Amino acid sequence: MMLINGITAYPTQTFSIASPNGDGDITFTLHYRSRTQCWTTDISFGDNLVINGLKLVVSANLLYAWHNNISFGLLIQSKDGLDPILIDDFSGGRIKMFLLTSDEVTSVQALVKEYGE
């Protein structure tokens, strides 16, 4: 699990990170939407994935819907269990975002399935 550092309180920011499995670069563009008090992201990963406007919410793996197409996951963690709603949620440390390896995606999904049944 790799913590994504350096998310600021700027309303729009773009950065690229190497996939935790070493199979390419992931590009994120984060947008803070002040009118709806939420964060969204655009994600691209080679020719395998382009997602626009995905709302960032607390999730064990926000990208699970695409697990057959990509080798990584995205965990959103909150200190208080609430979704990111403030512009400084990431920079202030209330919300953390992690990249998951393919093995971690499998482990997380097994836990979710075990406790969800």
C-alpha positions as a Markdown table, in Angstrom:
| # | Residue | x | y | z |
|---|---|---|---|---|
| 1 | Met | 0.0 | 0.0 | 0.0 |
| 2 | Met | 1.5 | 3.3 | -1.1 |
| 3 | Leu | 0.4 | 6.6 | 0.4 |
| 4 | Ile | -0.1 | 9.3 | -2.2 |
| 5 | Asn | 1.6 | 12.3 | -0.7 |
| 6 | Gly | 1.6 | 15.9 | -1.8 |
| 7 | Ile | -2.1 | 16.5 | -2.3 |
| 8 | Thr | -2.6 | 20.2 | -1.6 |
| 9 | Ala | -5.6 | 22.5 | -1.0 |
| 10 | Tyr | -5.6 | 23.7 | -4.6 |
| 11 | Pro | -8.9 | 23.1 | -6.3 |
| 12 | Thr | -7.3 | 21.5 | -9.4 |
| 13 | Gln | -4.1 | 19.5 | -9.4 |
| 14 | Thr | -2.5 | 16.9 | -11.7 |
| 15 | Phe | 0.2 | 14.4 | -10.9 |
| 16 | Ser | 1.5 | 11.1 | -12.2 |
| 17 | Ile | 2.6 | 8.1 | -10.1 |
| 18 | Ala | 4.2 | 4.9 | -11.1 |
| 19 | Ser | 1.9 | 1.9 | -10.8 |
| 20 | Pro | 2.6 | 0.0 | -7.6 |
| 21 | Asn | 3.0 | -3.1 | -9.8 |
| 22 | Gly | 5.6 | -1.4 | -12.1 |
| 23 | Asp | 3.4 | -1.7 | -15.2 |
| 24 | Gly | 3.0 | 1.9 | -16.2 |
| 25 | Asp | 2.2 | 5.4 | -14.9 |
| 26 | Ile | -1.1 | 6.5 | -13.5 |
| 27 | Thr | -2.2 | 10.1 | -14.0 |
| 28 | Phe | -4.6 | 11.7 | -11.6 |
| 29 | Thr | -6.3 | 15.1 | -12.0 |
| 30 | Leu | -8.1 | 16.1 | -8.8 |
| 31 | His | -10.9 | 18.7 | -8.7 |
| 32 | Tyr | -12.4 | 20.2 | -5.7 |
| 33 | Arg | -16.1 | 21.1 | -6.4 |
| 34 | Ser | -17.0 | 23.9 | -4.0 |
| 35 | Arg | -20.7 | 24.1 | -4.9 |
| 36 | Thr | -21.2 | 20.4 | -4.0 |
| 37 | Gln | -18.4 | 20.2 | -1.4 |
| 38 | Cys | -16.7 | 17.2 | -2.9 |
| 39 | Trp | -13.6 | 16.0 | -4.6 |
| 40 | Thr | -13.6 | 14.3 | -7.9 |
| 41 | Thr | -10.8 | 12.8 | -10.0 |
| 42 | Asp | -9.9 | 12.0 | -13.6 |
| 43 | Ile | -7.7 | 8.9 | -13.9 |
| 44 | Ser | -5.8 | 7.6 | -16.9 |
| 45 | Phe | -3.6 | 4.5 | -17.1 |
| 46 | Gly | -2.2 | 3.7 | -20.5 |
| 47 | Asp | -4.8 | 2.4 | -22.9 |
| 48 | Asn | -6.5 | 0.3 | -20.2 |
| 49 | Leu | -8.3 | 3.0 | -18.3 |
| 50 | Val | -9.8 | 6.5 | -18.6 |
| 51 | Ile | -12.2 | 7.6 | -15.9 |
| 52 | Asn | -13.5 | 11.2 | -15.7 |
| 53 | Gly | -15.4 | 12.8 | -12.8 |
| 54 | Leu | -15.2 | 9.9 | -10.3 |
| 55 | Lys | -16.3 | 11.2 | -6.9 |
| 56 | Leu | -13.8 | 10.5 | -4.2 |
| 57 | Val | -15.5 | 8.7 | -1.3 |
| 58 | Val | -14.3 | 6.6 | 1.6 |
| 59 | Ser | -13.7 | 3.2 | 0.1 |
| 60 | Ala | -11.7 | 0.0 | 0.5 |
| 61 | Asn | -11.1 | 0.1 | -3.2 |
| 62 | Leu | -12.8 | 2.8 | -5.2 |
| 63 | Leu | -11.6 | 1.3 | -8.5 |
| 64 | Tyr | -13.0 | -2.2 | -7.9 |
| 65 | Ala | -15.4 | -1.9 | -10.8 |
| 66 | Trp | -12.3 | -1.8 | -13.1 |
| 67 | His | -10.4 | -4.6 | -11.4 |
| 68 | Asn | -10.4 | -6.8 | -14.5 |
| 69 | Asn | -8.8 | -4.0 | -16.6 |
| 70 | Ile | -6.2 | -2.6 | -14.2 |
| 71 | Ser | -3.5 | -4.0 | -11.8 |
| 72 | Phe | -4.0 | -1.6 | -8.9 |
| 73 | Gly | -6.7 | -0.2 | -6.6 |
| 74 | Leu | -7.4 | 3.0 | -4.8 |
| 75 | Leu | -8.1 | 3.1 | -1.1 |
| 76 | Ile | -9.6 | 6.3 | 0.4 |
| 77 | Gln | -9.3 | 6.5 | 4.2 |
| 78 | Ser | -10.9 | 9.0 | 6.6 |
| 79 | Lys | -10.0 | 9.7 | 10.2 |
| 80 | Asp | -13.7 | 10.2 | 11.1 |
| 81 | Gly | -15.4 | 7.9 | 8.5 |
| 82 | Leu | -16.8 | 10.8 | 6.5 |
| 83 | Asp | -16.2 | 11.4 | 2.8 |
| 84 | Pro | -13.8 | 14.2 | 1.7 |
| 85 | Ile | -15.9 | 17.4 | 1.6 |
| 86 | Leu | -13.5 | 20.2 | 2.5 |
| 87 | Ile | -10.7 | 21.7 | 0.2 |
| 88 | Asp | -8.1 | 21.0 | 2.9 |
| 89 | Asp | -9.2 | 17.4 | 3.8 |
| 90 | Phe | -6.1 | 15.9 | 2.1 |
| 91 | Ser | -3.6 | 18.5 | 3.0 |
| 92 | Gly | -4.8 | 18.7 | 6.6 |
| 93 | Gly | -4.6 | 14.9 | 7.0 |
| 94 | Arg | -8.2 | 14.0 | 7.6 |
| 95 | Ile | -8.3 | 12.1 | 4.3 |
| 96 | Lys | -5.6 | 9.8 | 3.0 |
| 97 | Met | -5.4 | 8.2 | -0.4 |
| 98 | Phe | -3.4 | 5.0 | -1.1 |
| 99 | Leu | -2.5 | 3.0 | -4.2 |
| 100 | Leu | -3.0 | -0.8 | -3.8 |
| 101 | Thr | -1.0 | -3.5 | -5.5 |
| 102 | Ser | -2.9 | -6.3 | -7.3 |
| 103 | Asp | -2.3 | -8.6 | -4.3 |
| 104 | Glu | -3.7 | -6.0 | -1.9 |
| 105 | Val | -6.7 | -5.6 | -4.2 |
| 106 | Thr | -7.3 | -9.3 | -3.9 |
| 107 | Ser | -6.9 | -9.3 | -0.1 |
| 108 | Val | -9.1 | -6.3 | 0.4 |
| 109 | Gln | -11.9 | -7.8 | -1.7 |
| 110 | Ala | -11.7 | -11.1 | 0.2 |
| 111 | Leu | -12.2 | -9.1 | 3.5 |
| 112 | Val | -15.1 | -7.1 | 2.0 |
| 113 | Lys | -16.7 | -10.3 | 0.8 |
| 114 | Glu | -16.2 | -12.1 | 4.2 |
| 115 | Tyr | -17.7 | -9.3 | 6.2 |
| 116 | Gly | -20.3 | -8.4 | 3.7 |
| 117 | Glu | -22.1 | -11.7 | 3.7 |
